[in-house]
Amino acid sequence: MSIELLFQTHLVLGYVAWLLCFGAYILPWLKSMDRVKTHRAIATLHSFRFFGLVFILPGVVSPNLPASFASFAAYGDFATGLLAMLALITIRIRSVFWLFVVAFNLVGITDLILDYYQAIQVGLPARAGELGATYAIPIIYVPLLMITHVFAFYLLVRPEPKTAQSLTADAAVS
């Protein structure tokens, strides 16, 4: 099996495994919470995206890994992680919290889509060995990040259920 086909197989199976896990365990758990707690849980996961800076850490990835891909992926993840942390820090100031929730999801999903685009442009699937120790990031971590971004956007655009609206109104009155 070629390196490119092996990488693509790993990537697809990473999505399949996370979609199965998400549907069976994570989605029911997230649906049991109100929107703030759900977005807080998603922000907590994404707050670890500072780890993407490892793409520019000498000795971890091959020096032959295209710098344009590595730098963009590293700093896009870093920015997303910082915005997610800001969302978590501002949880008590709801208008600011929601601003950061939207911001980290927009920056994060844009980063992942552009990372996929750049990876294709530089032929990364055929050069996957150059990812070194970071190989697990696009295979194991990125699929979960993408799935949670999509779910977060779904929640952001979906009207709040009537029961949640009345509970929110009741809480505001008391």
C-alpha angles and dihedrals in degrees: 000000000000121000090244093052091045092052093046091048091050091048095050092045089049088059093044093050093047093046089053092047092043093050095045102039117002100045095052089048093049092045090055090064133070118256096263093053091045093052089043090056091048091047090051091056092047093047086077091064090100081086088077088079085080087082088075097040109115113239095023098077127029115271084232092065104113108261091216090062097039096048095045092047092046098049095039089056091044092052091048092049092050092049090049090051090050089053089053093047092050097047091121093054098063099190091052091042091055091047091055092043090057091042098051092045093049094045092042099050091042089051093051094046092048090046089055090048093049092045089057092045093054094041093244096163090063090045097043092130088069088069087073112179091357091068090100093059098072093035102045109013106035096057091056091047092051093046092050092047090053091048091047091053090047089055093045094055098036115094113250112255115256093244091055091048092052092046090051091049091048091050091050091052095049 
